[in-house]
Amino acid sequence: MRILQLHSDFIEYEPVEREIKAAEPIEPGRRRLEELVVLFTCVEEGDDESVARRAVEGVKVSMEGLGVNRVLIYPYAHLSSSLARPHEALRVLKEMERRAGEMGIETHRTPFGWCKRFSISVKGHPLAERFLLISPGEEKAEAEEGVSEALRAEAGLKSSWFILEPDGRMAPLEDFGFSGHGNLEKFARYEMEKVRAVQRTPPHVDLMRRLELVDYEPGSDLGNFRWYPKGSLVKSLLERFVTDRVVEYGAMEVETPVMYDLQHPSLASYLNRFPARQYTMRSGDRELFLRFSACFGQFLMAHDAQLSYRQLPLKVYELTRYSFRRELSGELVGLRRLRAFTMPDCHAMCADLDQAKGEFLTRFRLSMGVLEGLGLGPKDYELAVRFTRAFYEENREFIVSLVRLFGRPALVEMWEERFFYFVLKWEFNFVDNLDKASALSTDQIDIENAERYDITYVDEKGERRRPLILHCSPSGAIERCVYAMLERAYREQKEGGVPALPLWLSPTQVRVIPVSEEFLEAAERLAGEIEGSGVRVDVDDRAITVPKRVREAEREWIPYIIVFGGRERASKTLPVRDREAGEVRKMRLRELVKVIAEKTADKPVKPLPLPKLLSKRPRFYG
C-alpha cells in the first residue's frame, strides 16, 4: 500500500465520471471538508486487512502529533503500477475506514471507482506532506525484529491465575468474587486477555498537550516525545526525587553506555532471557543494540569489581536516559508505552536467599513510598506477584508477607516451570480510564545472571560464590509516572473532584493577576518576594479580562491564584484562591509561603522554566 498523506486546510471533491464497472453507487454533488488529513491511498496487489489496520495505526499517531482528528480516505490508483483487483482494493479501503472509526477518528471516504474533480489546500509546514509505504508481511517482520527467545516464550506462556489475600488464602481467579475490588478485576481481565493495543486515545493525551507538558514528535520514530519547558521541569523533578530516594536507600549511582555489542557472549545470552524487542544497528563490521535497561552496564561493572560478603547487599543505581524497546506500533499511544523512556534501575547483589528476601521487602516499602510522593497511594494501583510453583511452595510465607504489606488482595501468576531468569517478580500496576494496565514499580529475584556475567564475591571462608541479583525500578519509567498522574487526575475530575498535579510538581505554584496595568509593577514586586522563598510564581500581565485570566489559570491547574489590585497593594493580607480547597483564603504572604513549604517538604526544587510574565511566553501547543 502506498499513501500520500497531506495535512490540509480543506478539500473539495465531486465525482464526475465512472472509471470502472465495479464503481460504488454515489449521491451526486460537491463535498467539502476542512481541517483534516487527506490520504491519497493506492492499494497494491497482495495488500490485505492487516495492511489496512497498520496503515491506520501509523496515521493515527501522526494525526495526534498534528493535532487533527478528521481524515478523508481518497482511493488513488496513480501511485503504483501493481494494483490490487478492484474488489480486493475496495475491501482493504473499507477496512481502513472501519478501523479508523474504531480508533475514534472522524472518518470519511470518497467513492471508489470514480474519476473525481477536486481542489485541495495543503498546510505549509514541514510535516504537512508525508509518504507511507506499508508492505504485506511487514507486521510479521516488525513483530520478529530483535525479538528475544524470552518474548516468544512469553507469547505462548501457560499461566495459572489466582487471587492471593493478605491472610494467605489463595483462590483460583474464577472463584474470587471481586466484590469491592473492581479495579483488581479490570487488571486481572487485562492480564489474561493480553490485548495491549488501544482502540481510542486515552484521556491523558489531551491533558499532556493542553497543559503544554509533552507531545508527540512526528520527526522521530514512533514512541519518542518532545518535552516542552513545563513538562521538562516535571520530568526532571521526578527524576531527582526518585534518584534521591534510591541514594538515601543506600544505592551507588553510576552511568553506563546506551549501546552494546550484540555478539558479546554474556549480552547475547541475556538478550534472549529478557522479554523485550530491541533496536539494532550496524557500525562498521559490528552489530550493536540499544539498551532496554541498565542491567548490561551494571552487570559488566560488577563482573570487574572485587566483592566481599562484607559489602553485600551491594546496591548500584542508574537513571537511564534513555532505555529503548521496540514496542509494536499499535501499542504506542501517549505516555503509557514508549520506545524511548527514562528508567530508574537499581540492582542489588545479595549473598543468599535470606539476604535477598530482606532486601526485597525493603525495596517493596521504598517503592510504595516513592509512589506516595507522586500522589499515588495503594488504592491507585494493583499488586501482581509472579513466581514458579516450586518457589511458591518453598517460600509461601514470604510471598504472603508481600501481599500483607500491600494490604489488599493481589493478582498471582504462577508458572509450572521457569521461562525467565527470575523466580519471583512483583509489580504495582496502574489501571487507566480505558481499563488498560501499566506496570510502575517492580522488583525481581534473578538466579541466572551472576553466572552469565561471571559475577562473584568472596565469602567468610575465602571462597568465591555467586550472588543473587535483585532488579528494581522503584517508580517505573518516569514518563509512565506522568501518564499515571494525568489519568488519575482525569478520573478525579469525572468523579467530581479537582484535577491537579502534586504541588511540588506544579510548574507554576502561584500566579499573580494584576487587575490592570497600574498594578503590574507592584504585582511583580510581590512575585519577586514569593520567588525569593523558593516558590515558582508567575504574573499574568496579558491584556485580557481578569475573569478570563482566572479561568485560564484554573485550566492550567495553578494551585494558588492572587488577584492583585489597589486593596492588596495597600494591605498585608492577600486574597489567595486555593484551588484544592475551592475557596478564597485571606492570607499574609508568609502564611502562604509556609503552607507551600510544608506541603512540598523533602521534595526537590527547581526554578520556573519560563519567562515570569505570561505576555513573554510562546505557545507550544494549541
C-alpha positions as CSV (number, residue, x, y, z in Angstrom):
1,M,0.0,0.0,0.0
2,R,1.2,3.5,-0.9
3,I,-0.3,6.6,0.8
4,L,0.4,10.3,0.2
5,Q,-0.7,11.9,3.5
6,L,-1.5,15.6,3.3
7,H,-2.4,17.8,6.3
8,S,-4.9,20.1,4.7
9,D,-6.9,23.3,5.3
10,F,-9.6,21.9,3.1
11,I,-10.5,19.6,0.3
12,E,-13.4,19.9,-2.1
13,Y,-14.3,17.0,-4.4
14,E,-17.0,15.9,-6.8
15,P,-17.4,12.5,-8.6
16,V,-17.7,13.3,-12.3
17,E,-17.2,10.1,-14.3
18,R,-17.4,6.3,-13.6
19,E,-14.0,4.7,-14.2
20,I,-14.8,1.0,-13.7
21,K,-17.9,-1.2,-13.7
22,A,-17.4,-2.0,-10.1
23,A,-17.7,1.7,-9.1
24,E,-19.7,2.3,-5.9
25,P,-23.1,4.0,-6.1
26,I,-22.9,7.7,-5.3
27,E,-25.0,10.6,-4.4
28,P,-24.1,13.4,-6.9
29,G,-22.8,16.7,-5.6
30,R,-19.8,18.5,-4.4
31,R,-18.4,17.8,-0.9
32,R,-16.1,20.0,1.3
33,L,-14.2,19.0,4.4
34,E,-11.9,21.3,6.5
35,E,-9.0,20.9,8.9
36,L,-8.2,17.3,8.1
37,V,-5.7,14.8,6.9
38,V,-6.2,13.5,3.3
39,L,-4.9,10.0,2.5
40,F,-4.4,9.5,-1.2
41,T,-4.4,5.7,-1.0
42,C,-3.2,3.2,-3.5
43,V,-4.0,-0.4,-2.7
44,E,-1.5,-2.8,-4.3
45,E,-1.5,-6.5,-5.2
46,G,-1.1,-8.6,-2.0
47,D,-2.4,-5.9,0.4
48,D,-4.9,-7.3,2.9
49,E,-6.8,-6.2,6.0
50,S,-3.7,-6.3,8.2
51,V,-2.0,-3.8,5.9
52,A,-5.1,-1.5,6.2
53,R,-5.0,-1.7,10.0
54,R,-1.3,-1.0,10.3
55,A,-1.7,2.0,7.9
56,V,-4.4,3.5,10.0
57,E,-2.5,2.9,13.3
58,G,0.5,4.7,11.8
59,V,-1.6,7.6,10.5
60,K,-3.4,7.9,13.9
61,V,-0.1,8.6,15.7
62,S,0.9,11.1,13.0
63,M,-2.6,12.8,13.3
64,E,-2.2,13.2,17.1
65,G,1.1,14.9,16.5
66,L,-0.6,17.3,14.1
67,G,-3.5,17.9,16.4
68,V,-6.2,16.8,14.0
69,N,-8.8,14.1,14.2
70,R,-10.6,14.2,10.8
71,V,-9.4,12.0,7.9
72,L,-10.5,11.5,4.3
73,I,-9.5,8.2,2.6
74,Y,-9.2,9.0,-1.1
75,P,-8.7,6.0,-3.4
76,Y,-5.9,7.0,-5.8
77,A,-4.5,4.4,-8.2
78,H,-1.8,6.6,-9.7
79,L,0.9,5.9,-7.1
80,S,1.7,2.4,-8.3
81,S,1.6,0.1,-11.4
82,S,1.0,-3.0,-9.3
83,L,-2.7,-2.5,-8.4
84,A,-4.9,-4.8,-6.4
85,R,-8.0,-6.1,-8.1
86,P,-10.9,-3.7,-7.7
87,H,-13.0,-5.9,-5.3
88,E,-9.8,-6.5,-3.2
89,A,-8.9,-2.9,-3.1
90,L,-12.4,-1.9,-2.0
91,R,-12.3,-4.4,0.8
92,V,-9.0,-3.0,2.1
93,L,-10.3,0.6,1.9
94,K,-13.4,-0.4,3.8
95,E,-11.2,-2.0,6.5
96,M,-9.2,1.2,6.8
97,E,-12.4,3.1,7.2
98,R,-13.8,0.7,9.8
99,R,-10.5,0.6,11.8
100,A,-10.2,4.4,11.8
101,G,-13.7,4.7,13.1
102,E,-13.0,2.2,15.9
103,M,-10.0,4.3,16.9
104,G,-12.2,7.4,17.4
105,I,-11.2,9.2,14.2
106,E,-13.8,11.2,12.3
107,T,-13.6,9.2,9.1
108,H,-14.7,10.0,5.5
109,R,-14.1,8.1,2.3
110,T,-14.5,9.2,-1.4
111,P,-16.4,6.8,-3.6
112,F,-14.4,4.0,-5.1
113,G,-14.2,3.6,-8.9
114,W,-14.9,7.2,-9.9
115,C,-12.9,10.0,-11.6
116,K,-13.2,13.0,-9.3
117,R,-12.7,16.7,-9.7
118,F,-11.0,18.1,-6.6
119,S,-9.4,21.2,-5.1
120,I,-7.1,21.0,-2.0
121,S,-5.2,23.4,0.2
122,V,-2.2,21.8,1.9
123,K,-0.8,23.4,5.0
124,G,2.7,24.9,4.7
125,H,4.7,23.3,7.5
126,P,7.4,20.6,7.2
127,L,5.3,17.7,8.4
128,A,2.2,18.5,6.2
129,E,3.3,16.1,3.5
130,R,4.2,12.5,4.2
131,F,4.6,9.4,2.1
132,L,3.9,6.0,3.6
133,L,4.8,2.5,2.2
134,I,3.2,-0.4,4.0
135,S,4.2,-3.8,2.7
136,P,2.4,-7.2,3.2
137,G,4.2,-9.3,5.7
138,E,5.8,-6.2,7.4
139,E,3.7,-6.8,10.5
140,K,5.3,-10.2,11.0
141,A,8.8,-8.7,10.3
142,E,8.1,-5.9,12.8
143,A,6.9,-8.4,15.4
144,E,10.0,-10.5,15.0
145,E,12.6,-7.7,14.7
146,G,15.0,-8.1,17.6
147,V,12.6,-10.5,19.4
148,S,14.2,-12.4,22.2
149,E,13.5,-16.1,22.9
150,A,12.0,-14.9,26.2
151,L,9.5,-12.7,24.4
152,R,8.5,-15.6,22.1
153,A,8.2,-17.8,25.2
154,E,6.1,-15.2,26.9
155,A,3.7,-15.1,24.0
156,G,3.0,-18.8,24.4
157,L,3.3,-18.9,28.2
158,K,0.9,-21.1,30.1
159,S,-0.1,-19.5,33.3
160,S,-2.3,-20.3,36.2
161,W,-4.1,-17.3,37.7
162,F,-5.1,-16.8,41.3
163,I,-6.0,-14.1,43.8
164,L,-3.9,-14.1,47.0
165,E,-5.3,-12.4,50.0
166,P,-3.4,-10.7,52.9
167,D,-4.3,-13.6,55.2
168,G,-2.7,-16.1,52.9
169,R,-5.8,-17.6,51.3
170,M,-5.3,-18.2,47.6
171,A,-8.2,-18.9,45.3
172,P,-8.3,-19.6,41.6
173,L,-9.3,-16.4,39.7
174,E,-12.7,-17.8,38.7
175,D,-13.6,-18.5,42.3
176,F,-12.9,-14.9,43.6
177,G,-16.0,-12.7,43.7
178,F,-14.2,-9.3,43.2
179,S,-16.8,-7.6,45.3
180,G,-15.3,-4.3,46.4
181,H,-12.3,-4.9,44.1
182,G,-13.5,-3.6,40.7
183,N,-10.1,-2.3,39.8
184,L,-8.4,-5.6,40.6
185,E,-11.0,-7.3,38.4
186,K,-10.2,-4.9,35.4
187,F,-6.5,-5.6,35.9
188,A,-7.0,-9.4,36.0
189,R,-9.0,-9.3,32.8
190,Y,-6.4,-7.2,31.1
191,E,-3.6,-9.6,32.1
192,M,-5.4,-12.7,30.9
193,E,-6.6,-11.2,27.6
194,K,-3.1,-9.8,26.8
195,V,-4.5,-7.2,24.4
196,R,-2.1,-4.3,24.6
197,A,-3.2,-2.2,21.7
198,V,-5.7,0.6,22.3
199,Q,-8.8,1.4,20.3
200,R,-9.1,5.1,21.2
201,T,-7.0,7.8,22.6
202,P,-6.6,7.8,26.4
203,P,-7.6,10.9,28.3
204,H,-4.0,11.8,29.4
205,V,-3.0,12.6,25.8
206,D,-5.3,15.6,25.7
207,L,-4.2,16.7,29.2
208,M,-0.5,16.4,28.5
209,R,-0.9,18.6,25.4
210,R,-3.3,21.1,26.8
211,L,-1.1,21.6,29.9
212,E,1.8,22.0,27.5
213,L,3.8,19.2,29.2
214,V,4.7,16.8,26.4
215,D,3.7,15.9,22.8
216,Y,4.4,13.5,20.0
217,E,7.5,14.1,17.9
218,P,6.4,13.4,14.3
219,G,10.0,13.9,13.1
220,S,11.2,10.9,15.2
221,D,10.4,7.2,15.4
222,L,7.1,6.4,17.0
223,G,7.1,6.3,20.8
224,N,9.6,9.2,21.1
225,F,8.4,12.5,22.5
226,R,9.2,16.2,22.8
227,W,9.0,17.7,26.3
228,Y,8.0,21.4,26.5
229,P,9.5,23.6,29.3
230,K,6.8,22.8,31.8
231,G,7.0,19.1,31.1
232,S,10.8,19.1,31.2
233,L,10.5,20.6,34.6
234,V,8.1,18.0,35.8
235,K,10.1,15.2,34.4
236,S,13.4,16.5,35.9
237,L,11.8,16.9,39.3
238,L,10.5,13.3,39.2
239,E,14.0,12.1,38.1
240,R,15.6,14.0,41.0
241,F,13.0,12.8,43.5
242,V,13.3,9.1,42.6
243,T,17.1,9.3,42.5
244,D,17.3,11.0,45.9
245,R,15.2,8.3,47.4
246,V,17.3,5.5,45.9
247,V,20.5,7.1,47.1
248,E,19.1,7.5,50.6
249,Y,18.3,3.8,50.5
250,G,22.0,3.2,50.0
251,A,22.5,2.7,46.3
252,M,25.6,4.0,44.5
253,E,24.8,6.0,41.4
254,V,26.7,5.1,38.2
255,E,26.4,5.7,34.5
256,T,26.8,3.2,31.7
257,P,26.6,3.2,27.8
258,V,23.4,3.2,25.8
259,M,24.6,0.7,23.2
260,Y,26.3,-2.7,23.4
261,D,27.8,-5.3,21.1
262,L,25.2,-7.9,20.1
263,Q,28.0,-10.5,19.8
264,H,29.3,-10.2,23.3
265,P,28.6,-13.7,24.7
266,S,27.1,-12.6,28.1
267,L,25.0,-9.9,26.5
268,A,23.7,-12.0,23.6
269,S,22.7,-14.7,26.1
270,Y,20.9,-12.2,28.3
271,L,19.0,-10.7,25.4
272,N,17.3,-14.0,24.9
273,R,16.3,-14.1,28.5
274,F,14.6,-10.7,28.7
275,P,11.1,-10.3,27.2
276,A,11.7,-7.1,25.1
277,R,12.2,-6.1,21.4
278,Q,15.4,-4.4,20.6
279,Y,16.6,-1.6,18.3
280,T,19.7,-2.9,16.4
281,M,22.2,-1.1,14.2
282,R,25.5,-1.7,12.4
283,S,28.7,0.2,13.0
284,G,31.5,-0.9,10.6
285,D,31.5,-4.7,10.9
286,R,29.9,-4.7,14.4
287,E,26.2,-5.2,15.1
288,L,25.0,-3.2,18.1
289,F,21.8,-2.9,20.1
290,L,20.4,-0.1,22.2
291,R,19.9,-1.0,25.8
292,F,16.4,-1.6,27.2
293,S,17.6,-1.3,30.8
294,A,20.7,-0.6,32.9
295,C,21.3,-4.3,33.5
296,F,24.1,-4.7,30.9
297,G,26.4,-2.0,32.1
298,Q,25.8,-2.6,35.8
299,F,26.5,-6.4,35.4
300,L,29.6,-5.8,33.4
301,M,30.8,-3.4,36.1
302,A,30.0,-5.9,38.8
303,H,32.0,-8.6,36.9
304,D,35.1,-6.4,37.0
305,A,34.7,-5.4,40.7
306,Q,36.3,-7.1,43.7
307,L,33.4,-8.0,46.0
308,S,33.4,-9.3,49.6
309,Y,30.5,-10.7,51.6
310,R,31.0,-7.6,53.9
311,Q,29.9,-5.3,51.1
312,L,26.7,-7.2,50.4
313,P,24.0,-6.4,49.7
314,L,25.7,-4.2,47.1
315,K,23.3,-1.7,45.6
316,V,24.0,0.0,42.2
317,Y,21.7,2.5,40.6
318,E,21.4,4.4,37.3
319,L,18.7,6.7,35.9
320,T,18.8,5.6,32.3
321,R,18.2,8.4,29.8
322,Y,17.2,6.6,27.7
323,S,16.3,3.0,27.5
324,F,14.9,1.7,24.3
325,R,12.3,-1.1,23.4
326,R,10.9,-1.5,20.0
327,E,7.3,-1.9,21.1
328,L,4.7,-2.7,18.4
329,S,3.2,0.3,16.8
330,G,-0.4,-0.5,17.7
331,E,0.5,-0.2,21.4
332,L,2.1,3.2,21.2
333,V,-0.4,5.7,22.3
334,G,0.5,8.6,24.6
335,L,2.9,8.0,27.5
336,R,1.7,4.6,28.6
337,R,4.0,2.6,26.3
338,L,7.0,4.1,24.6
339,R,10.0,3.1,22.6
340,A,12.4,5.5,24.4
341,F,11.9,6.1,28.1
342,T,13.7,7.1,31.3
343,M,14.0,4.2,33.7
344,P,15.3,4.4,37.3
345,D,17.1,1.0,37.5
346,C,18.6,-0.3,40.8
347,H,20.3,-3.7,41.2
348,A,21.3,-5.3,44.5
349,M,23.9,-8.2,44.7
350,C,22.8,-10.4,47.6
351,A,24.8,-13.1,49.4
352,D,22.0,-15.6,49.6
353,L,18.2,-16.0,49.5
354,D,17.7,-14.9,53.1
355,Q,19.5,-11.6,52.4
356,A,17.7,-11.2,49.1
357,K,14.3,-11.6,50.9
358,G,15.1,-8.9,53.4
359,E,16.3,-6.6,50.7
360,F,13.2,-7.4,48.7
361,L,10.9,-6.3,51.5
362,T,12.9,-3.1,52.0
363,R,12.6,-2.2,48.3
364,F,8.9,-3.0,48.3
365,R,8.4,-0.4,51.1
366,L,10.8,2.0,49.2
367,S,8.6,1.7,46.1
368,M,5.4,2.3,47.9
369,G,7.0,5.5,49.4
370,V,8.2,6.7,46.0
371,L,4.7,6.4,44.5
372,E,3.2,8.1,47.6
373,G,5.5,11.0,46.9
374,L,3.9,11.2,43.4
375,G,0.5,11.4,44.9
376,L,-0.3,7.7,44.1
377,G,-1.5,5.8,47.1
378,P,-2.1,2.0,47.3
379,K,-5.7,2.5,46.2
380,D,-4.4,3.9,42.9
381,Y,-2.6,0.7,41.8
382,E,-2.9,-3.1,42.0
383,L,-0.3,-5.6,43.0
384,A,0.8,-8.5,40.8
385,V,3.1,-11.3,42.1
386,R,4.5,-13.8,39.6
387,F,6.5,-16.9,40.5
388,T,7.2,-20.5,39.7
389,R,5.2,-23.2,41.6
390,A,8.4,-24.6,43.1
391,F,9.5,-21.2,44.5
392,Y,6.0,-20.6,46.0
393,E,5.9,-24.0,47.7
394,E,9.3,-23.3,49.3
395,N,8.7,-19.6,50.1
396,R,4.9,-19.3,50.6
397,E,5.0,-17.2,53.8
398,F,7.5,-14.8,52.3
399,I,5.2,-14.2,49.3
400,V,2.2,-13.8,51.6
401,S,4.2,-11.2,53.6
402,L,4.4,-9.0,50.4
403,V,0.6,-9.1,50.0
404,R,0.1,-8.5,53.7
405,L,2.3,-5.4,53.5
406,F,0.3,-4.2,50.5
407,G,-2.9,-4.6,52.5
408,R,-5.2,-5.8,49.7
409,P,-5.7,-8.9,47.5
410,A,-3.2,-9.3,44.8
411,L,-3.2,-11.0,41.3
412,V,-1.0,-14.0,41.2
413,E,0.5,-15.6,38.0
414,M,2.1,-19.0,38.6
415,W,4.2,-21.0,36.2
416,E,4.8,-24.7,36.4
417,E,8.3,-24.2,35.0
418,R,10.7,-21.2,34.8
419,F,10.8,-19.4,31.5
420,F,12.8,-16.3,32.5
421,Y,15.9,-15.5,34.6
422,F,13.9,-14.8,37.7
423,V,11.9,-16.9,40.1
424,L,9.9,-14.2,41.7
425,K,8.6,-10.8,40.5
426,W,6.2,-8.2,41.8
427,E,4.8,-5.1,40.1
428,F,2.5,-2.2,41.1
429,N,0.1,-1.8,38.2
430,F,-1.9,1.3,37.4
431,V,-5.3,0.8,35.6
432,D,-6.2,3.7,33.5
433,N,-9.5,5.1,32.2
434,L,-9.5,2.7,29.2
435,D,-9.1,-0.2,31.6
436,K,-5.5,-0.8,30.4
437,A,-2.9,-1.7,33.0
438,S,0.7,-0.5,33.1
439,A,3.4,-1.5,35.5
440,L,5.0,1.2,37.6
441,S,7.3,-0.1,40.4
442,T,8.7,-3.6,40.2
443,D,11.4,-5.9,41.6
444,Q,12.7,-9.4,40.7
445,I,14.9,-12.1,42.2
446,D,17.3,-13.1,39.4
447,I,19.1,-16.5,39.8
448,E,20.8,-16.6,36.4
449,N,22.8,-13.5,35.6
450,A,25.5,-13.8,38.2
451,E,26.6,-16.9,36.4
452,R,26.0,-15.5,32.9
453,Y,28.2,-12.4,33.7
454,D,30.6,-14.3,35.9
455,I,29.9,-12.1,39.0
456,T,31.4,-13.4,42.2
457,Y,32.1,-12.4,45.8
458,V,34.4,-13.8,48.4
459,D,32.5,-15.3,51.4
460,E,33.6,-15.7,55.1
461,K,35.7,-18.7,54.2
462,G,37.6,-17.0,51.5
463,E,35.7,-19.0,48.8
464,R,34.2,-17.5,45.7
465,R,30.4,-17.6,45.4
466,R,27.8,-16.1,43.1
467,P,25.3,-13.6,44.4
468,L,21.6,-13.4,43.7
469,I,20.6,-10.2,41.9
470,L,17.6,-8.1,42.5
471,H,16.3,-5.9,39.7
472,C,14.2,-2.9,41.0
473,S,12.7,0.1,39.5
474,P,11.1,2.0,42.4
475,S,8.8,4.1,40.2
476,G,8.8,2.5,36.7
477,A,9.5,4.7,33.7
478,I,9.4,8.4,34.6
479,E,7.2,9.0,31.5
480,R,4.7,6.4,32.7
481,C,4.6,8.2,36.1
482,V,3.4,11.3,34.3
483,Y,0.8,9.1,32.4
484,A,-0.5,7.7,35.7
485,M,-0.8,11.1,37.4
486,L,-2.7,12.6,34.5
487,E,-5.0,9.6,34.1
488,R,-5.7,9.8,37.9
489,A,-6.4,13.5,37.6
490,Y,-8.9,12.9,34.8
491,R,-10.6,10.2,36.9
492,E,-10.9,12.6,39.9
493,Q,-12.4,15.2,37.6
494,K,-15.0,12.6,36.4
495,E,-15.9,11.8,39.9
496,G,-16.4,15.5,40.8
497,G,-13.0,16.3,42.2
498,V,-10.4,18.8,41.3
499,P,-7.8,17.5,38.8
500,A,-4.3,18.5,39.8
501,L,-0.6,17.6,39.8
502,P,1.1,17.4,43.3
503,L,2.0,20.9,44.4
504,W,5.8,20.2,44.2
505,L,5.4,19.2,40.6
506,S,3.1,22.1,39.5
507,P,5.2,24.2,37.0
508,T,3.6,27.4,38.4
509,Q,2.7,27.1,42.1
510,V,1.4,30.7,42.5
511,R,0.0,33.1,39.8
512,V,-0.4,36.8,40.5
513,I,-3.0,38.5,38.3
514,P,-2.9,42.4,38.4
515,V,-6.3,43.8,37.8
516,S,-4.8,46.5,35.5
517,E,-1.5,47.7,34.2
518,E,-1.4,50.3,37.0
519,F,-0.7,47.5,39.5
520,L,1.7,45.5,37.3
521,E,4.9,46.8,38.9
522,A,3.6,46.1,42.5
523,A,2.5,42.6,41.3
524,E,6.0,41.9,40.0
525,R,7.5,43.0,43.3
526,L,5.1,40.7,45.1
527,A,6.1,37.8,42.8
528,G,9.7,38.6,43.5
529,E,9.2,38.2,47.2
530,I,7.4,34.9,46.6
531,E,10.1,33.6,44.3
532,G,12.7,34.5,46.9
533,S,11.1,31.9,49.2
534,G,11.8,29.1,46.7
535,V,8.2,29.1,45.2
536,R,7.6,29.1,41.4
537,V,5.5,32.1,40.7
538,D,4.4,34.0,37.5
539,V,2.5,37.1,36.6
540,D,-0.4,37.2,34.1
541,D,0.1,40.6,32.6
542,R,-1.9,40.0,29.4
543,A,-4.4,42.5,28.2
544,I,-7.5,40.3,28.7
545,T,-10.2,40.4,31.4
546,V,-9.5,39.3,34.9
547,P,-12.2,36.7,34.9
548,K,-10.7,35.1,31.7
549,R,-7.2,35.1,33.2
550,V,-8.6,33.4,36.4
551,R,-10.4,30.8,34.2
552,E,-7.2,30.1,32.3
553,A,-5.2,29.7,35.5
554,E,-7.8,27.2,36.6
555,R,-7.5,25.3,33.3
556,E,-3.7,25.2,33.8
557,W,-4.2,23.7,37.3
558,I,-2.5,26.6,39.1
559,P,-2.7,25.7,42.8
560,Y,-2.8,29.3,44.2
561,I,-4.1,32.4,42.4
562,I,-3.8,36.0,43.7
563,V,-5.9,38.7,42.1
564,F,-3.9,41.9,42.9
565,G,-5.3,45.4,42.9
566,G,-5.4,48.6,45.0
567,R,-6.7,47.0,48.1
568,E,-4.0,44.3,48.0
569,R,-1.2,46.8,47.4
570,A,-2.3,48.8,50.4
571,S,-2.8,45.7,52.7
572,K,-0.6,43.0,54.0
573,T,-3.4,40.5,53.5
574,L,-3.8,38.7,50.2
575,P,-6.9,37.0,48.7
576,V,-5.5,33.6,47.8
577,R,-7.6,31.4,45.6
578,D,-6.9,27.9,46.9
579,R,-7.8,25.6,44.0
580,E,-7.7,22.4,46.0
581,A,-9.9,23.8,48.8
582,G,-12.2,25.6,46.3
583,E,-12.2,28.8,48.3
584,V,-10.5,32.2,48.6
585,R,-8.5,32.5,51.8
586,K,-7.2,35.7,53.4
587,M,-3.5,35.1,54.0
588,R,-0.4,37.0,54.7
589,L,2.5,36.4,52.4
590,R,4.5,34.5,55.0
591,E,1.5,32.2,55.7
592,L,1.2,31.3,52.0
593,V,4.9,30.6,51.8
594,K,4.7,28.5,54.9
595,V,1.8,26.4,53.6
596,I,3.6,25.7,50.4
597,A,6.9,24.9,52.2
598,E,5.0,22.4,54.4
599,K,3.3,20.7,51.5
600,T,6.5,20.4,49.5
601,A,8.8,19.5,52.3
602,D,11.6,16.9,51.4
603,K,10.8,17.3,47.7
604,P,13.3,18.7,45.1
605,V,13.0,22.3,44.0
606,K,13.7,23.9,40.6
607,P,13.0,27.4,39.3
608,L,10.3,28.4,36.9
609,P,11.3,27.2,33.4
610,L,9.5,30.0,31.5
611,P,9.5,33.8,31.5
612,K,7.8,35.2,34.6
613,L,5.5,37.4,32.6
614,L,2.9,35.4,30.5
615,S,3.0,38.0,27.8
616,K,6.6,37.0,27.1
617,R,5.8,33.3,26.6
618,P,5.4,31.4,23.4
619,R,2.5,28.9,23.0
620,F,3.9,25.4,22.4
621,Y,0.5,23.8,21.7
622,G,-2.9,24.8,20.5
